[in-house]
Each structure stands twice: as structure tokens, then as C-alpha cells.
Amino acid sequence: MGSGQVTDWQGKNVTVAGLGVSGVPAAKVLHGLGARVTVVNDGDDPRARAQAAELQALGVTVRLGDGTTLPEGTELIVTAPGWQPDKPLFAAAREAGVPVWGDVELAWRLRELDGRKPAPWLCVTGTNGKTTTTQMLASILKAAGLRAAAVGNIGVSLLDAVLGEEPYDVLAVELSSYQLHWAPSLRAHSATVLNLAPDHLDWHGSMEAYARDKGRIYEGNRVACVYNVADKATEDMVREADVEEGCRAVGFTLGTPAPSQLGVVDGILVDRAFVENRQKNAQELAEVSDVNPPVPHNVANALAAAALARAFGVPPQAVRDGLRAFVPDAHRMAHVADVDGVSYVDDSKATNTHATEASLAAYESIVWVAGGLAKGATFDELVAKSAKRLRGAVLIGADRELIRDALARHAPEVPVVDLDRTDTGAMLQAVQEAKRLARPGDTVLLAPACASMDMFANYNQRGDAFAEAVRELGA
């Protein structure tokens, strides 16, 4: 497929794989550009039928219940990011020489539609912290007076952002490993990989494939590849990336920064990358207390966001103002209440061991509420690293025994309450048991290290249940 001009799409046979939040907008845009669009979808449920009816009214062909057969004459597939690469549809596409794009790739190709000047993309990925960092970045860019938005895996649709009537100055783009897999021609202004830990291995097939897809975010960067000094894998990705001449490697660290790094000195976020004479000079950007919440892994997120903003030329004051204005999403290290001298914190978004390790590292004495669906995770390393911080643990959910066994091996002195129930009401009992174990000065921390779907619709509902149970304690 060509450059993305309108004439390239007239009469092109495009198959959109999957309905949902990305497939429906993609089908509408392509149809509007004159393509002959066929949507294929595995499911044939009421929601899919409603979406199909909406598209069919526009003249789009929709095929429900069969996402495996390649429609005859297909010249391009645009896929929902969650569709796995080993699906038969994609095998048929490879055999027929048909390219496969994701919605991010489509947006990238369409950004110059009608001769418009495209907004640069500042891109963020990583196993954990993507959403928070992207939102921090957007807040900083807006504080600098720029028309910006958090887009991609969150917020405004990327297609809406690149095709909207009023152009953006710059986009803060969150990208998942799924989206990066299907975005071969993406070339960011600057990008970061925040961290790398095993996740979604069932989709990617191996840790190597997962890392390779994450690393795609650095390919073709023009100004800066921002990496995590504490996570060597991210620096290795920068070394391996084929970037434009003059693109710089910029690190972020919670310690004192070396030249070409951002870091922390005496409670101050400082920049030794985007300053004159960085061998000798540093620029103060903000105070650690300007970060909400100012826990270590979130300060790291703020430094990464600041690095991307500084790569775009944002002044120091805008970094400070943007961080002060930022309000994190719910269920991310959210302080719920203090009851009898004990702090209760909801980090229901900590759905894997990497996120939970960072969460546990933020507090000195913790009663840990954990458990759910493990998704194949193991917990020995997490418990061994965090054992000295644990006052007690309360376990819920289908795979709680995996955490219980790790606690028995690596923290046998820590009292454990194992709640043998998976109903939603278990959270109230869990909080009551945590209160019994806690002492003044402790933190009761919901950081499950597991997915929520064994007991709750999603991590939001799980966090809401925790907060409601805490409120009942204080009633």
C-alpha cells in the first residue's frame, strides 16, 4: 500500500480483523477513504452484532464468527492489536503476500493525509508504568502551551488524533507490545522503554520475541532514545536500534545522573542531558514532592516523561508545572484512608510481579493483600526481595496458593491469612483481616500481583471493592 494519500485507497480491498475499540474506527476511516472494507470477527455475540449493524449501514461488509479465512482479493489486513500473530488468518496473508498492519501503523501512514503537517510522536512503552508516564508527558507538554494529547493505548484514539480537523502540536503516544508488533514503519521523534519484565509471553511466544517487539519503539528515532539506567535490557535495546544520525541515548536514574542522563540529587529532579556543557552543568526541573505519588517507581516515570519532553524542547518550568498538575488514574498507588494510624493504599493496577515489586518497595512495613489469576507467573523472586518489608499477608483469589507457597519458602516468619473464597465479598473480609494484622505506622497495600478476572470484572472493580471495604472500617 502506498503513502497514505486518498488516491491510494480508492477501491482497495482492505480486511479489518476484529471489531471493538480499534476495528470499528479503522473500518469507518478506510470506508470513508474509498476502500472496499470487509470486517472479520471471531465472535458473534450481541455486542458484535450491534457493531456489525452500524458498519453495514455504511456499506461495510461484516463477517461474524469467522476470523480465520482470508477474504478473496484482500490487499491489506488492518488488525486489532490483540490478535495473535499465529492466527490462521495471518498465515494465509503471509502465503498470499498480503501485508498486515495494526491500527497504530494505519494512523502513522495516514498522518500526512491531504498534505497536512503531522504532529511529532513521543512514544512510551514498557512492562509497567506506560499509562502514568504518557499522561505525565501530556501534562508537561500542555503546561508548555502546546496542543497535546495522551493517545494510543489510552485516551484519544490515534486515528482521531491524526485525522482531526484541529491539528496537534505533538502527541504523547502509549504503545503496547501488541501494537508495536503490528507497526513496522513507525518512526518516533523520541521514545522510551521504561522497563522490561516477563509479560504476555503467551501472546509473543517467548521473552525474546516480547523484548524484540518492545524494542521496535526505538527504530528510526530522530532525537532521543530514553532508557532506564537500572534496567540494562532497555539500554541494550537502544544499542541495537537503527536510529537516525544524531539521535542520542539518554538515561534516567533515581540516583545522581551522569552526563546525558536525568536523575535525582537531594530531592531534586535534574537534567544533565539537555543542557549546555552537560559534563559540568545540571538543570533543576522539579522536586520529588512535585510527583504524585512521590514513590520511587513513579519518580522514575516522571524522569522518563521529563526526558521525552526535554527532547522536544520543553522548558524546565513546564516540567515542574506539568508534574504538579498531573492527577494519576484511579487504582494506581491511591491513598484511600488512614484508619487507627494505619494507611490503606489501593494499587489494584499492579497485576504482575514487576509492578507489585515496585509497589512493595515504596513502603517500609506492609500488610500485603494479594492474589487472583497468576497468568503463569511465579512469586519466589518477588517475595524474597520484599520479605523484610512484610508485617503480614492476606491472600485471596484462585491462585493464592502460589503466593502462599512462596511466602512459606522465603518469608516463613510472616503471618499469612489464606481466605479460601473467590466471591467479591471476600475483599471485605480481606481488609478486616489486614486491619487485625496491622500496627500503627503500617501500610495495608492492595498490590495483587495477579489479574482480577477470577473474582472481579477488572482491576477497577477490585480496587473499588478494596476502597469500599476500607471506608467501612472507618465508618
Secondary structure, DSSP 8 states (H G I E B T S, - for coil): --SS-HHHHTT-EEEEE--HHHHHHHHHHHHHTT-EEEEEES--SHHHHHHHHHHHHHT-EEEET--SS--TT--EEEE-TTS-TTSHHHHHHHHHT--EEEHHHHHHHHTTGGG-----EEEEE-SS-HHHHHHHHHHHHHHTT--EEEEESSSB-HHHHHHSSS--SEEEEE--HHHHHT-TT---SEEEE-------HHHHSSHHHHHHHHHGGGTT-SSEEEEETT-HHHHHHHHH----TT-EEEEE-SS---TTEEEEETTEEEESSSSTTTTT--EEEEEGGGSSS--HHHHHHHHHHHHHHHHTT--HHHHHHHHHH----TTSSEEEEEETTEEEEE-TT--SHHHHHHHHTT-SSEEEEE-SB-TT---HHHHHHHGGGEEEEEE-STTHHHHHHHHHHH-TTS-EEE----STTHHHHHHHHHHHH--TT-EEEE--SSBSTTTSSSHHHHHHHHHHHHHHHH-
